[in-house]
Amino acid sequence: MMSVPSSIDSPQAKLVYLCLQYADGATIDELQTQTAMAKLSLYTILRNLKTAGLVSKQGSEYRIPET
């Protein structure tokens, strides 16, 4: 079952998180295609999610860390 951590407030960040969760990871280009969001916005969201420990980057792919 997919869920979003309660610490994520932004609807855009929730969408990115769910996309990563559903796809089991994605690149910026894949996220841009899936969300129709600008890359600049995606980089900001991903940076914030990464700082919060909710997303990790492996090569060019962003993922939800396993718990």
CHARMM-style PDB file with segment names, atoms N, HN, CA, C and O in Angstrom:
ATOM      1  N   MET     1       0.840  -1.183   0.000  1.00  0.00      PROA
ATOM      2  CA  MET     1       0.000   0.000   0.000  1.00  0.00      PROA
ATOM      3  C   MET     1       0.882   1.243   0.000  1.00  0.00      PROA
ATOM      4  O   MET     1       1.837   1.333   0.771  1.00  0.00      PROA
ATOM      5  N   MET     2       0.565   2.182  -0.851  1.00  0.00      PROA
ATOM      6  HN  MET     2      -0.211   2.108  -1.477  1.00  0.00      PROA
ATOM      7  CA  MET     2       1.343   3.410  -0.940  1.00  0.00      PROA
ATOM      8  C   MET     2       0.809   4.428   0.049  1.00  0.00      PROA
ATOM      9  O   MET     2      -0.397   4.559   0.255  1.00  0.00      PROA
ATOM     10  N   SER     3       1.745   5.143   0.655  1.00  0.00      PROA
ATOM     11  HN  SER     3       2.725   5.036   0.488  1.00  0.00      PROA
ATOM     12  CA  SER     3       1.359   6.209   1.564  1.00  0.00      PROA
ATOM     13  C   SER     3       2.424   7.290   1.522  1.00  0.00      PROA
ATOM     14  O   SER     3       3.548   7.061   1.074  1.00  0.00      PROA
ATOM     15  N   VAL     4       2.056   8.459   1.990  1.00  0.00      PROA
ATOM     16  HN  VAL     4       1.144   8.645   2.354  1.00  0.00      PROA
ATOM     17  CA  VAL     4       2.954   9.610   2.001  1.00  0.00      PROA
ATOM     18  C   VAL     4       3.218   9.991   3.452  1.00  0.00      PROA
ATOM     19  O   VAL     4       2.280  10.096   4.243  1.00  0.00      PROA
ATOM     20  N   PRO     5       4.483  10.200   3.811  1.00  0.00      PROA
ATOM     21  CA  PRO     5       4.770  10.628   5.183  1.00  0.00      PROA
ATOM     22  C   PRO     5       4.038  11.925   5.527  1.00  0.00      PROA
ATOM     23  O   PRO     5       3.913  12.817   4.689  1.00  0.00      PROA
ATOM     24  N   SER     6       3.565  12.020   6.750  1.00  0.00      PROA
ATOM     25  HN  SER     6       3.667  11.295   7.431  1.00  0.00      PROA
ATOM     26  CA  SER     6       2.809  13.198   7.175  1.00  0.00      PROA
ATOM     27  C   SER     6       3.659  14.460   7.190  1.00  0.00      PROA
ATOM     28  O   SER     6       3.120  15.566   7.214  1.00  0.00      PROA
ATOM     29  N   SER     7       4.979  14.309   7.176  1.00  0.00      PROA
ATOM     30  HN  SER     7       5.417  13.410   7.156  1.00  0.00      PROA
ATOM     31  CA  SER     7       5.869  15.474   7.184  1.00  0.00      PROA
ATOM     32  C   SER     7       5.920  16.189   5.833  1.00  0.00      PROA
ATOM     33  O   SER     7       6.451  17.296   5.749  1.00  0.00      PROA
ATOM     34  N   ILE     8       5.382  15.581   4.781  1.00  0.00      PROA
ATOM     35  HN  ILE     8       4.950  14.681   4.850  1.00  0.00      PROA
ATOM     36  CA  ILE     8       5.354  16.214   3.457  1.00  0.00      PROA
ATOM     37  C   ILE     8       4.073  17.032   3.343  1.00  0.00      PROA
ATOM     38  O   ILE     8       2.972  16.482   3.326  1.00  0.00      PROA
ATOM     39  N   ASP     9       4.228  18.345   3.264  1.00  0.00      PROA
ATOM     40  HN  ASP     9       5.122  18.792   3.278  1.00  0.00      PROA
ATOM     41  CA  ASP     9       3.065  19.244   3.211  1.00  0.00      PROA
ATOM     42  C   ASP     9       2.652  19.613   1.790  1.00  0.00      PROA
ATOM     43  O   ASP     9       1.460  19.699   1.494  1.00  0.00      PROA
ATOM     44  N   SER    10       3.614  19.830   0.923  1.00  0.00      PROA
ATOM     45  HN  SER    10       4.582  19.760   1.164  1.00  0.00      PROA
ATOM     46  CA  SER    10       3.355  20.326  -0.428  1.00  0.00      PROA
ATOM     47  C   SER    10       2.670  19.272  -1.296  1.00  0.00      PROA
ATOM     48  O   SER    10       3.117  18.126  -1.339  1.00  0.00      PROA
ATOM     49  N   PRO    11       1.596  19.640  -1.984  1.00  0.00      PROA
ATOM     50  CA  PRO    11       0.952  18.702  -2.906  1.00  0.00      PROA
ATOM     51  C   PRO    11       1.905  18.219  -4.011  1.00  0.00      PROA
ATOM     52  O   PRO    11       1.847  17.060  -4.423  1.00  0.00      PROA
ATOM     53  N   GLN    12       2.779  19.114  -4.484  1.00  0.00      PROA
ATOM     54  HN  GLN    12       2.826  20.055  -4.149  1.00  0.00      PROA
ATOM     55  CA  GLN    12       3.733  18.733  -5.527  1.00  0.00      PROA
ATOM     56  C   GLN    12       4.747  17.712  -4.981  1.00  0.00      PROA
ATOM     57  O   GLN    12       5.096  16.752  -5.668  1.00  0.00      PROA
ATOM     58  N   ALA    13       5.210  17.925  -3.759  1.00  0.00      PROA
ATOM     59  HN  ALA    13       4.926  18.705  -3.201  1.00  0.00      PROA
ATOM     60  CA  ALA    13       6.155  16.990  -3.151  1.00  0.00      PROA
ATOM     61  C   ALA    13       5.493  15.637  -2.910  1.00  0.00      PROA
ATOM     62  O   ALA    13       6.125  14.593  -3.075  1.00  0.00      PROA
ATOM     63  N   LYS    14       4.222  15.658  -2.522  1.00  0.00      PROA
ATOM     64  HN  LYS    14       3.709  16.505  -2.388  1.00  0.00      PROA
ATOM     65  CA  LYS    14       3.486  14.406  -2.343  1.00  0.00      PROA
ATOM     66  C   LYS    14       3.389  13.646  -3.661  1.00  0.00      PROA
ATOM     67  O   LYS    14       3.554  12.427  -3.694  1.00  0.00      PROA
ATOM     68  N   LEU    15       3.121  14.371  -4.747  1.00  0.00      PROA
ATOM     69  HN  LEU    15       2.987  15.361  -4.720  1.00  0.00      PROA
ATOM     70  CA  LEU    15       3.034  13.743  -6.070  1.00  0.00      PROA
ATOM     71  C   LEU    15       4.368  13.114  -6.461  1.00  0.00      PROA
ATOM     72  O   LEU    15       4.407  11.975  -6.927  1.00  0.00      PROA
ATOM     73  N   VAL    16       5.462  13.852  -6.274  1.00  0.00      PROA
ATOM     74  HN  VAL    16       5.431  14.778  -5.896  1.00  0.00      PROA
ATOM     75  CA  VAL    16       6.787  13.325  -6.610  1.00  0.00      PROA
ATOM     76  C   VAL    16       7.088  12.089  -5.766  1.00  0.00      PROA
ATOM     77  O   VAL    16       7.583  11.089  -6.286  1.00  0.00      PROA
ATOM     78  N   TYR    17       6.797  12.149  -4.485  1.00  0.00      PROA
ATOM     79  HN  TYR    17       6.394  12.961  -4.062  1.00  0.00      PROA
ATOM     80  CA  TYR    17       7.044  11.011  -3.589  1.00  0.00      PROA
ATOM     81  C   TYR    17       6.261   9.784  -4.057  1.00  0.00      PROA
ATOM     82  O   TYR    17       6.807   8.682  -4.124  1.00  0.00      PROA
ATOM     83  N   LEU    18       4.983   9.978  -4.378  1.00  0.00      PROA
ATOM     84  HN  LEU    18       4.540  10.873  -4.324  1.00  0.00      PROA
ATOM     85  CA  LEU    18       4.163   8.854  -4.838  1.00  0.00      PROA
ATOM     86  C   LEU    18       4.660   8.290  -6.166  1.00  0.00      PROA
ATOM     87  O   LEU    18       4.630   7.077  -6.375  1.00  0.00      PROA
ATOM     88  N   CYS    19       5.114   9.158  -7.060  1.00  0.00      PROA
ATOM     89  HN  CYS    19       5.138  10.144  -6.891  1.00  0.00      PROA
ATOM     90  CA  CYS    19       5.678   8.683  -8.337  1.00  0.00      PROA
ATOM     91  C   CYS    19       6.911   7.819  -8.095  1.00  0.00      PROA
ATOM     92  O   CYS    19       7.074   6.767  -8.714  1.00  0.00      PROA
ATOM     93  N   LEU    20       7.772   8.269  -7.195  1.00  0.00      PROA
ATOM     94  HN  LEU    20       7.639   9.123  -6.692  1.00  0.00      PROA
ATOM     95  CA  LEU    20       8.974   7.493  -6.880  1.00  0.00      PROA
ATOM     96  C   LEU    20       8.608   6.160  -6.234  1.00  0.00      PROA
ATOM     97  O   LEU    20       9.208   5.126  -6.523  1.00  0.00      PROA
ATOM     98  N   GLN    21       7.627   6.208  -5.368  1.00  0.00      PROA
ATOM     99  HN  GLN    21       7.139   7.048  -5.133  1.00  0.00      PROA
ATOM    100  CA  GLN    21       7.185   4.994  -4.686  1.00  0.00      PROA
ATOM    101  C   GLN    21       6.580   4.011  -5.684  1.00  0.00      PROA
ATOM    102  O   GLN    21       6.887   2.819  -5.642  1.00  0.00      PROA
ATOM    103  N   TYR    22       5.739   4.491  -6.566  1.00  0.00      PROA
ATOM    104  HN  TYR    22       5.490   5.459  -6.600  1.00  0.00      PROA
ATOM    105  CA  TYR    22       5.063   3.641  -7.547  1.00  0.00      PROA
ATOM    106  C   TYR    22       6.048   3.025  -8.537  1.00  0.00      PROA
ATOM    107  O   TYR    22       5.964   1.840  -8.857  1.00  0.00      PROA
ATOM    108  N   ALA    23       6.982   3.846  -9.017  1.00  0.00      PROA
ATOM    109  HN  ALA    23       7.050   4.809  -8.758  1.00  0.00      PROA
ATOM    110  CA  ALA    23       7.921   3.389 -10.049  1.00  0.00      PROA
ATOM    111  C   ALA    23       9.147   2.700  -9.471  1.00  0.00      PROA
ATOM    112  O   ALA    23       9.979   2.184 -10.216  1.00  0.00      PROA
ATOM    113  N   ASP    24       9.266   2.688  -8.132  1.00  0.00      PROA
ATOM    114  HN  ASP    24       8.590   3.107  -7.526  1.00  0.00      PROA
ATOM    115  CA  ASP    24      10.443   2.140  -7.472  1.00  0.00      PROA
ATOM    116  C   ASP    24      11.708   2.863  -7.931  1.00  0.00      PROA
ATOM    117  O   ASP    24      12.740   2.241  -8.179  1.00  0.00      PROA
ATOM    118  N   GLY    25      11.607   4.200  -8.038  1.00  0.00      PROA
ATOM    119  HN  GLY    25      10.769   4.705  -7.836  1.00  0.00      PROA
ATOM    120  CA  GLY    25      12.728   5.033  -8.444  1.00  0.00      PROA
ATOM    121  C   GLY    25      12.512   5.626  -9.815  1.00  0.00      PROA
ATOM    122  O   GLY    25      11.809   5.058 -10.651  1.00  0.00      PROA
ATOM    123  N   ALA    26      13.134   6.792 -10.043  1.00  0.00      PROA
ATOM    124  HN  ALA    26      13.706   7.253  -9.365  1.00  0.00      PROA
ATOM    125  CA  ALA    26      12.984   7.454 -11.340  1.00  0.00      PROA
ATOM    126  C   ALA    26      14.058   8.524 -11.500  1.00  0.00      PROA
ATOM    127  O   ALA    26      14.581   9.049 -10.517  1.00  0.00      PROA
ATOM    128  N   THR    27      14.376   8.836 -12.744  1.00  0.00      PROA
ATOM    129  HN  THR    27      13.951   8.410 -13.543  1.00  0.00      PROA
ATOM    130  CA  THR    27      15.289   9.930 -13.052  1.00  0.00      PROA
ATOM    131  C   THR    27      14.493  11.231 -13.121  1.00  0.00      PROA
ATOM    132  O   THR    27      13.262  11.223 -13.119  1.00  0.00      PROA
ATOM    133  N   ILE    28      15.213  12.339 -13.181  1.00  0.00      PROA
ATOM    134  HN  ILE    28      16.213  12.346 -13.183  1.00  0.00      PROA
ATOM    135  CA  ILE    28      14.554  13.645 -13.330  1.00  0.00      PROA
ATOM    136  C   ILE    28      13.697  13.672 -14.596  1.00  0.00      PROA
ATOM    137  O   ILE    28      12.565  14.157 -14.570  1.00  0.00      PROA
ATOM    138  N   ASP    29      14.226  13.160 -15.690  1.00  0.00      PROA
ATOM    139  HN  ASP    29      15.145  12.766 -15.712  1.00  0.00      PROA
ATOM    140  CA  ASP    29      13.467  13.159 -16.951  1.00  0.00      PROA
ATOM    141  C   ASP    29      12.188  12.337 -16.833  1.00  0.00      PROA
ATOM    142  O   ASP    29      11.136  12.740 -17.330  1.00  0.00      PROA
ATOM    143  N   GLU    30      12.280  11.188 -16.175  1.00  0.00      PROA
ATOM    144  HN  GLU    30      13.134  10.860 -15.771  1.00  0.00      PROA
ATOM    145  CA  GLU    30      11.089  10.356 -15.992  1.00  0.00      PROA
ATOM    146  C   GLU    30      10.058  11.064 -15.109  1.00  0.00      PROA
ATOM    147  O   GLU    30       8.860  11.033 -15.387  1.00  0.00      PROA
ATOM    148  N   LEU    31      10.547  11.702 -14.041  1.00  0.00      PROA
ATOM    149  HN  LEU    31      11.521  11.727 -13.815  1.00  0.00      PROA
ATOM    150  CA  LEU    31       9.636  12.444 -13.163  1.00  0.00      PROA
ATOM    151  C   LEU    31       8.980  13.604 -13.900  1.00  0.00      PROA
ATOM    152  O   LEU    31       7.800  13.888 -13.699  1.00  0.00      PROA
ATOM    153  N   GLN    32       9.748  14.269 -14.750  1.00  0.00      PROA
ATOM    154  HN  GLN    32      10.707  14.038 -14.913  1.00  0.00      PROA
ATOM    155  CA  GLN    32       9.192  15.385 -15.515  1.00  0.00      PROA
ATOM    156  C   GLN    32       8.071  14.890 -16.435  1.00  0.00      PROA
ATOM    157  O   GLN    32       7.034  15.541 -16.554  1.00  0.00      PROA
ATOM    158  N   THR    33       8.274  13.760 -17.071  1.00  0.00      PROA
ATOM    159  HN  THR    33       9.117  13.231 -16.974  1.00  0.00      PROA
ATOM    160  CA  THR    33       7.251  13.183 -17.943  1.00  0.00      PROA
ATOM    161  C   THR    33       6.016  12.774 -17.145  1.00  0.00      PROA
ATOM    162  O   THR    33       4.887  13.023 -17.568  1.00  0.00      PROA
ATOM    163  N   GLN    34       6.233  12.147 -15.992  1.00  0.00      PROA
ATOM    164  HN  GLN    34       7.151  11.945 -15.648  1.00  0.00      PROA
ATOM    165  CA  GLN    34       5.119  11.642 -15.186  1.00  0.00      PROA
ATOM    166  C   GLN    34       4.317  12.748 -14.511  1.00  0.00      PROA
ATOM    167  O   GLN    34       3.104  12.624 -14.342  1.00  0.00      PROA
ATOM    168  N   THR    35       4.991  13.827 -14.125  1.00  0.00      PROA
ATOM    169  HN  THR    35       5.977  13.927 -14.262  1.00  0.00      PROA
ATOM    170  CA  THR    35       4.316  14.864 -13.336  1.00  0.00      PROA
ATOM    171  C   THR    35       3.994  16.131 -14.118  1.00  0.00      PROA
ATOM    172  O   THR    35       3.184  16.940 -13.667  1.00  0.00      PROA
ATOM    173  N   ALA    36       4.611  16.317 -15.278  1.00  0.00      PROA
ATOM    174  HN  ALA    36       5.270  15.660 -15.645  1.00  0.00      PROA
ATOM    175  CA  ALA    36       4.469  17.542 -16.078  1.00  0.00      PROA
ATOM    176  C   ALA    36       4.960  18.770 -15.317  1.00  0.00      PROA
ATOM    177  O   ALA    36       4.491  19.883 -15.556  1.00  0.00      PROA
ATOM    178  N   MET    37       5.900  18.565 -14.404  1.00  0.00      PROA
ATOM    179  HN  MET    37       6.281  17.661 -14.209  1.00  0.00      PROA
ATOM    180  CA  MET    37       6.480  19.666 -13.635  1.00  0.00      PROA
ATOM    181  C   MET    37       7.811  20.079 -14.256  1.00  0.00      PROA
ATOM    182  O   MET    37       8.486  19.274 -14.897  1.00  0.00      PROA
ATOM    183  N   ALA    38       8.175  21.331 -14.061  1.00  0.00      PROA
ATOM    184  HN  ALA    38       7.626  21.986 -13.541  1.00  0.00      PROA
ATOM    185  CA  ALA    38       9.454  21.840 -14.559  1.00  0.00      PROA
ATOM    186  C   ALA    38      10.601  21.184 -13.793  1.00  0.00      PROA
ATOM    187  O   ALA    38      10.478  20.883 -12.606  1.00  0.00      PROA
ATOM    188  N   LYS    39      11.716  20.968 -14.487  1.00  0.00      PROA
ATOM    189  HN  LYS    39      11.816  21.213 -15.451  1.00  0.00      PROA
ATOM    190  CA  LYS    39      12.873  20.350 -13.840  1.00  0.00      PROA
ATOM    191  C   LYS    39      13.359  21.158 -12.641  1.00  0.00      PROA
ATOM    192  O   LYS    39      13.746  20.587 -11.621  1.00  0.00      PROA
ATOM    193  N   LEU    40      13.340  22.472 -12.760  1.00  0.00      PROA
ATOM    194  HN  LEU    40      13.026  22.936 -13.589  1.00  0.00      PROA
ATOM    195  CA  LEU    40      13.783  23.310 -11.650  1.00  0.00      PROA
ATOM    196  C   LEU    40      12.945  23.038 -10.396  1.00  0.00      PROA
ATOM    197  O   LEU    40      13.486  22.949  -9.294  1.00  0.00      PROA
ATOM    198  N   SER    41      11.648  22.908 -10.563  1.00  0.00      PROA
ATOM    199  HN  SER    41      11.208  22.980 -11.458  1.00  0.00      PROA
ATOM    200  CA  SER    41      10.766  22.586  -9.436  1.00  0.00      PROA
ATOM    201  C   SER    41      11.073  21.203  -8.886  1.00  0.00      PROA
ATOM    202  O   SER    41      11.108  21.003  -7.672  1.00  0.00      PROA
ATOM    203  N   LEU    42      11.294  20.250  -9.783  1.00  0.00      PROA
ATOM    204  HN  LEU    42      11.266  20.413 -10.770  1.00  0.00      PROA
ATOM    205  CA  LEU    42      11.603  18.889  -9.346  1.00  0.00      PROA
ATOM    206  C   LEU    42      12.908  18.840  -8.553  1.00  0.00      PROA
ATOM    207  O   LEU    42      12.987  18.168  -7.524  1.00  0.00      PROA
ATOM    208  N   TYR    43      13.930  19.550  -9.028  1.00  0.00      PROA
ATOM    209  HN  TYR    43      13.867  20.096  -9.864  1.00  0.00      PROA
ATOM    210  CA  TYR    43      15.200  19.565  -8.304  1.00  0.00      PROA
ATOM    211  C   TYR    43      15.021  20.134  -6.899  1.00  0.00      PROA
ATOM    212  O   TYR    43      15.606  19.621  -5.945  1.00  0.00      PROA
ATOM    213  N   THR    44      14.223  21.183  -6.768  1.00  0.00      PROA
ATOM    214  HN  THR    44      13.749  21.599  -7.543  1.00  0.00      PROA
ATOM    215  CA  THR    44      13.982  21.790  -5.456  1.00  0.00      PROA
ATOM    216  C   THR    44      13.244  20.816  -4.543  1.00  0.00      PROA
ATOM    217  O   THR    44      13.623  20.630  -3.387  1.00  0.00      PROA
ATOM    218  N   ILE    45      12.207  20.209  -5.058  1.00  0.00      PROA
ATOM    219  HN  ILE    45      11.898  20.360  -5.997  1.00  0.00      PROA
ATOM    220  CA  ILE    45      11.435  19.239  -4.273  1.00  0.00      PROA
ATOM    221  C   ILE    45      12.302  18.062  -3.853  1.00  0.00      PROA
ATOM    222  O   ILE    45      12.279  17.647  -2.694  1.00  0.00      PROA
ATOM    223  N   LEU    46      13.064  17.526  -4.795  1.00  0.00      PROA
ATOM    224  HN  LEU    46      13.083  17.863  -5.736  1.00  0.00      PROA
ATOM    225  CA  LEU    46      13.912  16.370  -4.490  1.00  0.00      PROA
ATOM    226  C   LEU    46      15.001  16.728  -3.484  1.00  0.00      PROA
ATOM    227  O   LEU    46      15.334  15.915  -2.621  1.00  0.00      PROA
ATOM    228  N   ARG    47      15.557  17.925  -3.584  1.00  0.00      PROA
ATOM    229  HN  ARG    47      15.286  18.585  -4.285  1.00  0.00      PROA
ATOM    230  CA  ARG    47      16.556  18.364  -2.615  1.00  0.00      PROA
ATOM    231  C   ARG    47      15.944  18.415  -1.207  1.00  0.00      PROA
ATOM    232  O   ARG    47      16.557  17.967  -0.238  1.00  0.00      PROA
ATOM    233  N   ASN    48      14.741  18.962  -1.112  1.00  0.00      PROA
ATOM    234  HN  ASN    48      14.244  19.326  -1.900  1.00  0.00      PROA
ATOM    235  CA  ASN    48      14.074  19.046   0.183  1.00  0.00      PROA
ATOM    236  C   ASN    48      13.731  17.656   0.733  1.00  0.00      PROA
ATOM    237  O   ASN    48      13.902  17.400   1.925  1.00  0.00      PROA
ATOM    238  N   LEU    49      13.253  16.774  -0.124  1.00  0.00      PROA
ATOM    239  HN  LEU    49      13.114  16.983  -1.093  1.00  0.00      PROA
ATOM    240  CA  LEU    49      12.946  15.409   0.309  1.00  0.00      PROA
ATOM    241  C   LEU    49      14.213  14.664   0.721  1.00  0.00      PROA
ATOM    242  O   LEU    49      14.200  13.893   1.680  1.00  0.00      PROA
ATOM    243  N   LYS    50      15.302  14.897  -0.004  1.00  0.00      PROA
ATOM    244  HN  LYS    50      15.312  15.524  -0.783  1.00  0.00      PROA
ATOM    245  CA  LYS    50      16.571  14.260   0.329  1.00  0.00      PROA
ATOM    246  C   LYS    50      17.103  14.780   1.667  1.00  0.00      PROA
ATOM    247  O   LYS    50      17.584  13.997   2.487  1.00  0.00      PROA
ATOM    248  N   THR    51      17.020  16.083   1.890  1.00  0.00      PROA
ATOM    249  HN  THR    51      16.629  16.718   1.225  1.00  0.00      PROA
ATOM    250  CA  THR    51      17.459  16.682   3.151  1.00  0.00      PROA
ATOM    251  C   THR    51      16.663  16.099   4.327  1.00  0.00      PROA
ATOM    252  O   THR    51      17.204  15.899   5.415  1.00  0.00      PROA
ATOM    253  N   ALA    52      15.382  15.834   4.096  1.00  0.00      PROA
ATOM    254  HN  ALA    52      14.943  15.997   3.213  1.00  0.00      PROA
ATOM    255  CA  ALA    52      14.527  15.267   5.144  1.00  0.00      PROA
ATOM    256  C   ALA    52      14.734  13.762   5.315  1.00  0.00      PROA
ATOM    257  O   ALA    52      14.134  13.145   6.196  1.00  0.00      PROA
ATOM    258  N   GLY    53      15.586  13.174   4.468  1.00  0.00      PROA
ATOM    259  HN  GLY    53      16.073  13.675   3.752  1.00  0.00      PROA
ATOM    260  CA  GLY    53      15.857  11.738   4.564  1.00  0.00      PROA
ATOM    261  C   GLY    53      14.775  10.866   3.948  1.00  0.00      PROA
ATOM    262  O   GLY    53      14.722   9.665   4.212  1.00  0.00      PROA
ATOM    263  N   LEU    54      13.915  11.455   3.133  1.00  0.00      PROA
ATOM    264  HN  LEU    54      13.958  12.430   2.919  1.00  0.00      PROA
ATOM    265  CA  LEU    54      12.803  10.716   2.538  1.00  0.00      PROA
ATOM    266  C   LEU    54      13.103  10.188   1.145  1.00  0.00      PROA
ATOM    267  O   LEU    54      12.377   9.341   0.624  1.00  0.00      PROA
ATOM    268  N   VAL    55      14.172  10.688   0.545  1.00  0.00      PROA
ATOM    269  HN  VAL    55      14.762  11.376   0.968  1.00  0.00      PROA
ATOM    270  CA  VAL    55      14.571  10.283  -0.804  1.00  0.00      PROA
ATOM    271  C   VAL    55      16.087  10.148  -0.830  1.00  0.00      PROA
ATOM    272  O   VAL    55      16.797  10.908  -0.171  1.00  0.00      PROA
ATOM    273  N   SER    56      16.576   9.183  -1.590  1.00  0.00      PROA
ATOM    274  HN  SER    56      15.999   8.566  -2.125  1.00  0.00      PROA
ATOM    275  CA  SER    56      18.020   9.053  -1.802  1.00  0.00      PROA
ATOM    276  C   SER    56      18.288   9.084  -3.302  1.00  0.00      PROA
ATOM    277  O   SER    56      17.391   8.852  -4.112  1.00  0.00      PROA
ATOM    278  N   LYS    57      19.530   9.373  -3.656  1.00  0.00      PROA
ATOM    279  HN  LYS    57      20.259   9.561  -2.998  1.00  0.00      PROA
ATOM    280  CA  LYS    57      19.917   9.405  -5.063  1.00  0.00      PROA
ATOM    281  C   LYS    57      20.974   8.344  -5.289  1.00  0.00      PROA
ATOM    282  O   LYS    57      21.976   8.279  -4.577  1.00  0.00      PROA
ATOM    283  N   GLN    58      20.731   7.508  -6.298  1.00  0.00      PROA
ATOM    284  HN  GLN    58      19.917   7.561  -6.876  1.00  0.00      PROA
ATOM    285  CA  GLN    58      21.670   6.457  -6.675  1.00  0.00      PROA
ATOM    286  C   GLN    58      21.974   6.638  -8.157  1.00  0.00      PROA
ATOM    287  O   GLN    58      21.162   6.290  -9.015  1.00  0.00      PROA
ATOM    288  N   GLY    59      23.152   7.183  -8.450  1.00  0.00      PROA
ATOM    289  HN  GLY    59      23.811   7.466  -7.754  1.00  0.00      PROA
ATOM    290  CA  GLY    59      23.476   7.517  -9.832  1.00  0.00      PROA
ATOM    291  C   GLY    59      22.587   8.660 -10.276  1.00  0.00      PROA
ATOM    292  O   GLY    59      22.568   9.715  -9.643  1.00  0.00      PROA
ATOM    293  N   SER    60      21.849   8.460 -11.357  1.00  0.00      PROA
ATOM    294  HN  SER    60      21.865   7.602 -11.871  1.00  0.00      PROA
ATOM    295  CA  SER    60      20.930   9.506 -11.838  1.00  0.00      PROA
ATOM    296  C   SER    60      19.498   9.248 -11.384  1.00  0.00      PROA
ATOM    297  O   SER    60      18.583   9.977 -11.767  1.00  0.00      PROA
ATOM    298  N   GLU    61      19.302   8.220 -10.574  1.00  0.00      PROA
ATOM    299  HN  GLU    61      20.045   7.627 -10.263  1.00  0.00      PROA
ATOM    300  CA  GLU    61      17.961   7.834 -10.172  1.00  0.00      PROA
ATOM    301  C   GLU    61      17.679   8.195  -8.714  1.00  0.00      PROA
ATOM    302  O   GLU    61      18.515   7.993  -7.834  1.00  0.00      PROA
ATOM    303  N   TYR    62      16.507   8.722  -8.486  1.00  0.00      PROA
ATOM    304  HN  TYR    62      15.827   8.886  -9.201  1.00  0.00      PROA
ATOM    305  CA  TYR    62      16.038   9.029  -7.133  1.00  0.00      PROA
ATOM    306  C   TYR    62      15.152   7.892  -6.673  1.00  0.00      PROA
ATOM    307  O   TYR    62      14.376   7.340  -7.453  1.00  0.00      PROA
ATOM    308  N   ARG    63      15.272   7.541  -5.387  1.00  0.00      PROA
ATOM    309  HN  ARG    63      15.903   7.990  -4.753  1.00  0.00      PROA
ATOM    310  CA  ARG    63      14.520   6.417  -4.838  1.00  0.00      PROA
ATOM    311  C   ARG    63      14.025   6.732  -3.435  1.00  0.00      PROA
ATOM    312  O   ARG    63      14.529   7.636  -2.769  1.00  0.00      PROA
ATOM    313  N   ILE    64      13.044   5.982  -3.006  1.00  0.00      PROA
ATOM    314  HN  ILE    64      12.634   5.247  -3.546  1.00  0.00      PROA
ATOM    315  CA  ILE    64      12.600   6.018  -1.612  1.00  0.00      PROA
ATOM    316  C   ILE    64      13.495   5.010  -0.877  1.00  0.00      PROA
ATOM    317  O   ILE    64      13.524   3.835  -1.243  1.00  0.00      PROA
ATOM    318  N   PRO    65      14.227   5.455   0.156  1.00  0.00      PROA
ATOM    319  CA  PRO    65      15.108   4.521   0.874  1.00  0.00      PROA
ATOM    320  C   PRO    65      14.285   3.403   1.541  1.00  0.00      PROA
ATOM    321  O   PRO    65      13.170   3.625   2.013  1.00  0.00      PROA
ATOM    322  N   GLU    66      14.859   2.224   1.561  1.00  0.00      PROA
ATOM    323  HN  GLU    66      15.765   2.044   1.177  1.00  0.00      PROA
ATOM    324  CA  GLU    66      14.195   1.113   2.240  1.00  0.00      PROA
ATOM    325  C   GLU    66      14.339   1.306   3.738  1.00  0.00      PROA
ATOM    326  O   GLU    66      15.378   1.739   4.236  1.00  0.00      PROA
ATOM    327  N   THR    67      13.263   0.972   4.444  1.00  0.00      PROA
ATOM    328  HN  THR    67      12.419   0.620   4.039  1.00  0.00      PROA
ATOM    329  CA  THR    67      13.298   1.118   5.900  1.00  0.00      PROA
ATOM    330  C   THR    67      13.415  -0.196   6.597  1.00  0.00      PROA
ATOM    331  OT1 THR    67      13.457  -0.241   7.826  1.00  0.00      PROA
TER     332      THR     67
END
